[in-house]
């Protein structure tokens, strides 16, 4: 089921909550990377894919935070 545009809007959270989410995703990405050393190559690829997703979402949150900071400054 595809999400409609209103469902894609970020939740209404404060900047501190967004920072905590960003930091948690980065931590999870690092953890997945460390765990990838202890598994076979097939599982490692899956862990790296999940790590990439976590870091990509953290980057999106970072851009959202930058936009919030820009809106506050303007």
Biopython code that builds the backbone (N, CA, C, O; Angstrom):
import numpy as np
from Bio.PDB.StructureBuilder import StructureBuilder

atoms = [
    (1, "UNK", "N", (0.842, -1.177, 0.000)),
    (1, "UNK", "CA", (0.000, 0.000, 0.000)),
    (1, "UNK", "C", (0.888, 1.241, 0.000)),
    (1, "UNK", "O", (1.744, 1.401, 0.869)),
    (2, "UNK", "N", (0.681, 2.099, -0.960)),
    (2, "UNK", "CA", (1.482, 3.325, -1.073)),
    (2, "UNK", "C", (0.987, 4.372, -0.080)),
    (2, "UNK", "O", (-0.208, 4.481, 0.196)),
    (3, "UNK", "N", (1.931, 5.129, 0.442)),
    (3, "UNK", "CA", (1.582, 6.193, 1.374)),
    (3, "UNK", "C", (1.128, 7.423, 0.600)),
    (3, "UNK", "O", (1.693, 7.758, -0.441)),
    (4, "UNK", "N", (0.124, 8.077, 1.109)),
    (4, "UNK", "CA", (-0.311, 9.324, 0.492)),
    (4, "UNK", "C", (0.598, 10.443, 0.978)),
    (4, "UNK", "O", (1.216, 10.294, 2.032)),
    (5, "UNK", "N", (0.708, 11.555, 0.263)),
    (5, "UNK", "CA", (1.628, 12.640, 0.646)),
    (5, "UNK", "C", (1.523, 13.110, 2.089)),
    (5, "UNK", "O", (2.561, 13.353, 2.703)),
    (6, "UNK", "N", (0.321, 13.255, 2.677)),
    (6, "UNK", "CA", (0.305, 13.683, 4.093)),
    (6, "UNK", "C", (1.004, 12.701, 5.033)),
    (6, "UNK", "O", (1.552, 13.103, 6.059)),
    (7, "UNK", "N", (0.983, 11.407, 4.678)),
    (7, "UNK", "CA", (1.633, 10.402, 5.511)),
    (7, "UNK", "C", (3.151, 10.488, 5.417)),
    (7, "UNK", "O", (3.850, 9.943, 6.271)),
    (8, "UNK", "N", (3.673, 11.161, 4.396)),
    (8, "UNK", "CA", (5.106, 11.272, 4.221)),
    (8, "UNK", "C", (5.701, 12.452, 4.966)),
    (8, "UNK", "O", (6.922, 12.571, 5.069)),
    (9, "UNK", "N", (4.858, 13.316, 5.482)),
    (9, "UNK", "CA", (5.348, 14.482, 6.215)),
    (9, "UNK", "C", (6.013, 14.017, 7.505)),
    (9, "UNK", "O", (5.540, 13.083, 8.154)),
    (10, "UNK", "N", (7.118, 14.675, 7.874)),
    (10, "UNK", "CA", (7.779, 14.267, 9.118)),
    (10, "UNK", "C", (6.884, 14.550, 10.327)),
    (10, "UNK", "O", (6.109, 15.507, 10.329)),
    (11, "UNK", "N", (7.000, 13.717, 11.338)),
    (11, "UNK", "CA", (6.193, 13.969, 12.542)),
    (11, "UNK", "C", (6.583, 15.296, 13.179)),
    (11, "UNK", "O", (7.696, 15.789, 12.998)),
    (12, "UNK", "N", (5.666, 15.848, 13.908)),
    (12, "UNK", "CA", (5.890, 17.139, 14.566)),
    (12, "UNK", "C", (6.660, 16.903, 15.866)),
    (12, "UNK", "O", (6.073, 16.736, 16.935)),
    (13, "UNK", "N", (7.983, 16.894, 15.747)),
    (13, "UNK", "CA", (8.862, 16.697, 16.901)),
    (13, "UNK", "C", (9.728, 17.932, 17.080)),
    (13, "UNK", "O", (9.956, 18.689, 16.136)),
    (14, "UNK", "N", (10.197, 18.121, 18.278)),
    (14, "UNK", "CA", (11.099, 19.221, 18.552)),
    (14, "UNK", "C", (12.503, 18.895, 18.071)),
    (14, "UNK", "O", (12.825, 17.729, 17.848)),
    (15, "UNK", "N", (13.341, 19.911, 17.909)),
    (15, "UNK", "CA", (14.713, 19.687, 17.439)),
    (15, "UNK", "C", (15.508, 18.703, 18.303)),
    (15, "UNK", "O", (16.299, 17.921, 17.776)),
    (16, "UNK", "N", (15.305, 18.735, 19.608)),
    (16, "UNK", "CA", (16.040, 17.798, 20.472)),
    (16, "UNK", "C", (15.646, 16.350, 20.189)),
    (16, "UNK", "O", (16.496, 15.460, 20.203)),
    (17, "UNK", "N", (14.356, 16.115, 19.933)),
    (17, "UNK", "CA", (13.911, 14.764, 19.591)),
    (17, "UNK", "C", (14.508, 14.314, 18.262)),
    (17, "UNK", "O", (14.936, 13.168, 18.123)),
    (18, "UNK", "N", (14.535, 15.234, 17.271)),
    (18, "UNK", "CA", (15.143, 14.902, 15.976)),
    (18, "UNK", "C", (16.623, 14.583, 16.146)),
    (18, "UNK", "O", (17.132, 13.665, 15.503)),
    (19, "UNK", "N", (17.316, 15.323, 16.998)),
    (19, "UNK", "CA", (18.745, 15.050, 17.220)),
    (19, "UNK", "C", (18.949, 13.680, 17.865)),
    (19, "UNK", "O", (19.877, 12.953, 17.511)),
    (20, "UNK", "N", (18.080, 13.334, 18.809)),
    (20, "UNK", "CA", (18.182, 12.021, 19.446)),
    (20, "UNK", "C", (17.939, 10.902, 18.438)),
    (20, "UNK", "O", (18.637, 9.889, 18.445)),
    (21, "UNK", "N", (16.941, 11.094, 17.570)),
    (21, "UNK", "CA", (16.682, 10.092, 16.539)),
    (21, "UNK", "C", (17.869, 9.970, 15.578)),
    (21, "UNK", "O", (18.283, 8.862, 15.235)),
    (22, "UNK", "N", (18.407, 11.103, 15.151)),
    (22, "UNK", "CA", (19.573, 11.105, 14.255)),
    (22, "UNK", "C", (20.743, 10.370, 14.900)),
    (22, "UNK", "O", (21.377, 9.522, 14.273)),
    (23, "UNK", "N", (21.019, 10.701, 16.149)),
    (23, "UNK", "CA", (22.147, 10.082, 16.848)),
    (23, "UNK", "C", (21.926, 8.586, 17.063)),
    (23, "UNK", "O", (22.869, 7.801, 16.966)),
    (24, "UNK", "N", (20.685, 8.188, 17.355)),
    (24, "UNK", "CA", (20.381, 6.768, 17.542)),
    (24, "UNK", "C", (20.570, 5.994, 16.238)),
    (24, "UNK", "O", (21.071, 4.869, 16.249)),
    (25, "UNK", "N", (20.170, 6.591, 15.118)),
    (25, "UNK", "CA", (20.363, 5.933, 13.823)),
    (25, "UNK", "C", (21.837, 5.800, 13.484)),
    (25, "UNK", "O", (22.257, 4.774, 12.951)),
    (26, "UNK", "N", (22.616, 6.807, 13.779)),
    (26, "UNK", "CA", (24.060, 6.722, 13.534)),
    (26, "UNK", "C", (24.700, 5.662, 14.419)),
    (26, "UNK", "O", (25.561, 4.910, 13.964)),
    (27, "UNK", "N", (24.285, 5.600, 15.676)),
    (27, "UNK", "CA", (24.796, 4.583, 16.589)),
    (27, "UNK", "C", (24.439, 3.189, 16.069)),
    (27, "UNK", "O", (25.274, 2.284, 16.069)),
    (28, "UNK", "N", (23.186, 3.027, 15.624)),
    (28, "UNK", "CA", (22.747, 1.739, 15.090)),
    (28, "UNK", "C", (23.562, 1.361, 13.852)),
    (28, "UNK", "O", (23.936, 0.200, 13.684)),
    (29, "UNK", "N", (23.832, 2.327, 13.000)),
    (29, "UNK", "CA", (24.645, 2.067, 11.820)),
    (29, "UNK", "C", (26.036, 1.590, 12.190)),
    (29, "UNK", "O", (26.547, 0.643, 11.592)),
    (30, "UNK", "N", (26.654, 2.235, 13.171)),
    (30, "UNK", "CA", (27.988, 1.807, 13.628)),
    (30, "UNK", "C", (27.932, 0.398, 14.224)),
    (30, "UNK", "O", (28.826, -0.417, 13.993)),
    (31, "UNK", "N", (26.883, 0.122, 14.986)),
    (31, "UNK", "CA", (26.737, -1.194, 15.593)),
    (31, "UNK", "C", (26.596, -2.272, 14.518)),
    (31, "UNK", "O", (27.210, -3.335, 14.612)),
    (32, "UNK", "N", (25.788, -1.994, 13.502)),
    (32, "UNK", "CA", (25.636, -2.952, 12.415)),
    (32, "UNK", "C", (26.969, -3.195, 11.710)),
    (32, "UNK", "O", (27.282, -4.326, 11.336)),
    (33, "UNK", "N", (27.736, -2.153, 11.534)),
    (33, "UNK", "CA", (29.041, -2.298, 10.884)),
    (33, "UNK", "C", (29.963, -3.180, 11.723)),
    (33, "UNK", "O", (30.632, -4.063, 11.186)),
    (34, "UNK", "N", (30.004, -2.947, 13.025)),
    (34, "UNK", "CA", (30.853, -3.758, 13.906)),
    (34, "UNK", "C", (30.394, -5.214, 13.913)),
    (34, "UNK", "O", (31.223, -6.124, 13.898)),
    (35, "UNK", "N", (29.087, -5.439, 13.935)),
    (35, "UNK", "CA", (28.563, -6.809, 13.947)),
    (35, "UNK", "C", (28.851, -7.530, 12.643)),
    (35, "UNK", "O", (28.916, -8.759, 12.620)),
    (36, "UNK", "N", (29.024, -6.791, 11.561)),
    (36, "UNK", "CA", (29.225, -7.425, 10.256)),
    (36, "UNK", "C", (30.539, -8.204, 10.187)),
    (36, "UNK", "O", (30.686, -9.081, 9.336)),
    (37, "UNK", "N", (31.485, -7.901, 11.058)),
    (37, "UNK", "CA", (32.761, -8.614, 11.044)),
    (37, "UNK", "C", (32.626, -10.048, 11.553)),
    (37, "UNK", "O", (33.499, -10.875, 11.291)),
    (38, "UNK", "N", (31.561, -10.353, 12.265)),
    (38, "UNK", "CA", (31.426, -11.663, 12.904)),
    (38, "UNK", "C", (30.489, -12.612, 12.154)),
    (38, "UNK", "O", (30.149, -13.675, 12.674)),
    (39, "UNK", "N", (30.069, -12.246, 10.942)),
    (39, "UNK", "CA", (29.112, -13.084, 10.221)),
    (39, "UNK", "C", (29.648, -13.438, 8.839)),
    (39, "UNK", "O", (30.647, -12.882, 8.382)),
    (40, "UNK", "N", (28.961, -14.380, 8.179)),
    (40, "UNK", "CA", (29.389, -14.777, 6.835)),
    (40, "UNK", "C", (29.070, -13.672, 5.821)),
    (40, "UNK", "O", (28.368, -12.709, 6.131)),
    (41, "UNK", "N", (29.589, -13.828, 4.631)),
    (41, "UNK", "CA", (29.499, -12.760, 3.626)),
    (41, "UNK", "C", (28.055, -12.458, 3.224)),
    (41, "UNK", "O", (27.731, -11.301, 2.959)),
    (42, "UNK", "N", (27.191, -13.452, 3.173)),
    (42, "UNK", "CA", (25.795, -13.206, 2.804)),
    (42, "UNK", "C", (25.101, -12.335, 3.851)),
    (42, "UNK", "O", (24.413, -11.370, 3.521)),
    (43, "UNK", "N", (25.294, -12.690, 5.094)),
    (43, "UNK", "CA", (24.696, -11.916, 6.195)),
    (43, "UNK", "C", (25.333, -10.523, 6.276)),
    (43, "UNK", "O", (24.654, -9.544, 6.586)),
    (44, "UNK", "N", (26.627, -10.440, 5.998)),
    (44, "UNK", "CA", (27.338, -9.156, 6.035)),
    (44, "UNK", "C", (26.709, -8.165, 5.056)),
    (44, "UNK", "O", (26.532, -6.992, 5.383)),
    (45, "UNK", "N", (26.377, -8.636, 3.867)),
    (45, "UNK", "CA", (25.742, -7.762, 2.872)),
    (45, "UNK", "C", (24.416, -7.218, 3.394)),
    (45, "UNK", "O", (24.103, -6.044, 3.195)),
    (46, "UNK", "N", (23.642, -8.059, 4.055)),
    (46, "UNK", "CA", (22.362, -7.614, 4.621)),
    (46, "UNK", "C", (22.576, -6.569, 5.711)),
    (46, "UNK", "O", (21.861, -5.570, 5.777)),
    (47, "UNK", "N", (23.568, -6.813, 6.565)),
    (47, "UNK", "CA", (23.861, -5.850, 7.624)),
    (47, "UNK", "C", (24.320, -4.512, 7.032)),
    (47, "UNK", "O", (23.948, -3.449, 7.530)),
    (48, "UNK", "N", (25.122, -4.571, 5.974)),
    (48, "UNK", "CA", (25.599, -3.335, 5.348)),
    (48, "UNK", "C", (24.451, -2.576, 4.689)),
    (48, "UNK", "O", (24.414, -1.346, 4.720)),
    (49, "UNK", "N", (23.513, -3.316, 4.091)),
    (49, "UNK", "CA", (22.348, -2.648, 3.500)),
    (49, "UNK", "C", (21.550, -1.925, 4.584)),
    (49, "UNK", "O", (21.139, -0.780, 4.401)),
    (50, "UNK", "N", (21.338, -2.594, 5.699)),
    (50, "UNK", "CA", (20.603, -1.965, 6.799)),
    (50, "UNK", "C", (21.381, -0.787, 7.376)),
    (50, "UNK", "O", (20.795, 0.238, 7.724)),
    (51, "UNK", "N", (22.698, -0.933, 7.477)),
    (51, "UNK", "CA", (23.546, 0.165, 7.943)),
    (51, "UNK", "C", (23.383, 1.370, 7.013)),
    (51, "UNK", "O", (23.232, 2.500, 7.478)),
    (52, "UNK", "N", (23.413, 1.129, 5.712)),
    (52, "UNK", "CA", (23.252, 2.221, 4.747)),
    (52, "UNK", "C", (21.904, 2.912, 4.902)),
    (52, "UNK", "O", (21.815, 4.135, 4.793)),
    (53, "UNK", "N", (20.855, 2.132, 5.157)),
    (53, "UNK", "CA", (19.520, 2.723, 5.359)),
    (53, "UNK", "C", (19.491, 3.593, 6.614)),
    (53, "UNK", "O", (18.934, 4.691, 6.600)),
    (54, "UNK", "N", (20.086, 3.105, 7.685)),
    (54, "UNK", "CA", (20.132, 3.879, 8.928)),
    (54, "UNK", "C", (20.870, 5.196, 8.719)),
    (54, "UNK", "O", (20.407, 6.253, 9.148)),
    (55, "UNK", "N", (22.022, 5.122, 8.057)),
    (55, "UNK", "CA", (22.820, 6.335, 7.853)),
    (55, "UNK", "C", (22.141, 7.294, 6.878)),
    (55, "UNK", "O", (22.241, 8.510, 7.041)),
    (56, "UNK", "N", (21.450, 6.762, 5.863)),
    (56, "UNK", "CA", (20.731, 7.627, 4.925)),
    (56, "UNK", "C", (19.597, 8.362, 5.638)),
    (56, "UNK", "O", (19.375, 9.548, 5.396)),
    (57, "UNK", "N", (18.884, 7.660, 6.514)),
    (57, "UNK", "CA", (17.818, 8.318, 7.261)),
    (57, "UNK", "C", (18.391, 9.351, 8.229)),
    (57, "UNK", "O", (17.811, 10.423, 8.402)),
    (58, "UNK", "N", (19.508, 9.044, 8.851)),
    (58, "UNK", "CA", (20.166, 10.017, 9.729)),
    (58, "UNK", "C", (20.553, 11.264, 8.939)),
    (58, "UNK", "O", (20.434, 12.380, 9.445)),
    (59, "UNK", "N", (21.014, 11.082, 7.703)),
    (59, "UNK", "CA", (21.356, 12.229, 6.855)),
    (59, "UNK", "C", (20.120, 13.057, 6.504)),
    (59, "UNK", "O", (20.176, 14.286, 6.471)),
    (60, "UNK", "N", (19.002, 12.371, 6.243)),
    (60, "UNK", "CA", (17.758, 13.099, 5.965)),
    (60, "UNK", "C", (17.325, 13.918, 7.176)),
    (60, "UNK", "O", (16.883, 15.058, 7.037)),
    (61, "UNK", "N", (17.454, 13.333, 8.354)),
    (61, "UNK", "CA", (17.103, 14.051, 9.573)),
    (61, "UNK", "C", (18.036, 15.245, 9.757)),
    (61, "UNK", "O", (17.600, 16.314, 10.184)),
    (62, "UNK", "N", (19.314, 15.066, 9.438)),
    (62, "UNK", "CA", (20.276, 16.168, 9.540)),
    (62, "UNK", "C", (19.850, 17.334, 8.642)),
    (62, "UNK", "O", (19.899, 18.493, 9.055)),
    (63, "UNK", "N", (19.432, 17.017, 7.413)),
    (63, "UNK", "CA", (18.965, 18.077, 6.508)),
    (63, "UNK", "C", (17.702, 18.748, 7.050)),
    (63, "UNK", "O", (17.532, 19.960, 6.917)),
    (64, "UNK", "N", (16.818, 17.954, 7.661)),
    (64, "UNK", "CA", (15.607, 18.507, 8.273)),
    (64, "UNK", "C", (15.981, 19.463, 9.411)),
    (64, "UNK", "O", (15.394, 20.536, 9.548)),
    (65, "UNK", "N", (16.960, 19.066, 10.222)),
    (65, "UNK", "CA", (17.412, 19.930, 11.315)),
    (65, "UNK", "C", (18.032, 21.214, 10.773)),
    (65, "UNK", "O", (17.822, 22.295, 11.324)),
    (66, "UNK", "N", (18.793, 21.089, 9.696)),
    (66, "UNK", "CA", (19.377, 22.292, 9.080)),
    (66, "UNK", "C", (18.275, 23.237, 8.589)),
    (66, "UNK", "O", (18.384, 24.456, 8.724)),
    (67, "UNK", "N", (17.218, 22.660, 8.020)),
    (67, "UNK", "CA", (16.095, 23.481, 7.552)),
    (67, "UNK", "C", (15.391, 24.152, 8.726)),
    (67, "UNK", "O", (14.984, 25.309, 8.630)),
    (68, "UNK", "N", (15.247, 23.430, 9.829)),
    (68, "UNK", "CA", (14.644, 24.027, 11.027)),
    (68, "UNK", "C", (15.493, 25.168, 11.553)),
    (68, "UNK", "O", (14.968, 26.215, 11.932)),
    (69, "UNK", "N", (16.802, 24.969, 11.578)),
    (69, "UNK", "CA", (17.706, 26.020, 12.032)),
    (69, "UNK", "C", (17.655, 27.232, 11.118)),
    (69, "UNK", "O", (17.712, 28.369, 11.584)),
    (70, "UNK", "N", (17.546, 26.989, 9.804)),
    (70, "UNK", "CA", (17.452, 28.080, 8.850)),
    (70, "UNK", "C", (16.154, 28.847, 8.995)),
    (70, "UNK", "O", (16.131, 30.066, 8.829)),
    (71, "UNK", "N", (15.072, 28.146, 9.303)),
    (71, "UNK", "CA", (13.781, 28.806, 9.486)),
    (71, "UNK", "C", (13.797, 29.660, 10.756)),
    (71, "UNK", "O", (13.205, 30.739, 10.795)),
    (72, "UNK", "N", (14.483, 29.164, 11.800)),
    (72, "UNK", "CA", (14.578, 29.944, 13.047)),
    (72, "UNK", "C", (15.425, 31.194, 12.866)),
    (72, "UNK", "O", (15.156, 32.226, 13.481)),
    (73, "UNK", "N", (16.453, 31.103, 12.019)),
    (73, "UNK", "CA", (17.354, 32.232, 11.816)),
    (73, "UNK", "C", (16.715, 33.298, 10.935)),
    (73, "UNK", "O", (17.046, 34.479, 11.039)),
    (74, "UNK", "N", (15.792, 32.873, 10.060)),
    (74, "UNK", "CA", (15.214, 33.824, 9.103)),
    (74, "UNK", "C", (14.004, 34.515, 9.536)),
    (74, "UNK", "O", (13.457, 35.328, 8.791)),
]
sb = StructureBuilder()
sb.init_structure("model")
sb.init_model(0)
sb.init_chain("A")
sb.init_seg("    ")
for serial, (resi, resn, name, xyz) in enumerate(atoms, 1):
    if name == "N":
        sb.init_residue(resn, " ", resi, " ")
    sb.init_atom(name, np.array(xyz, "f"), 0.0, 1.0, " ", f" {name:<3s}", serial, name[0])
structure = sb.get_structure()
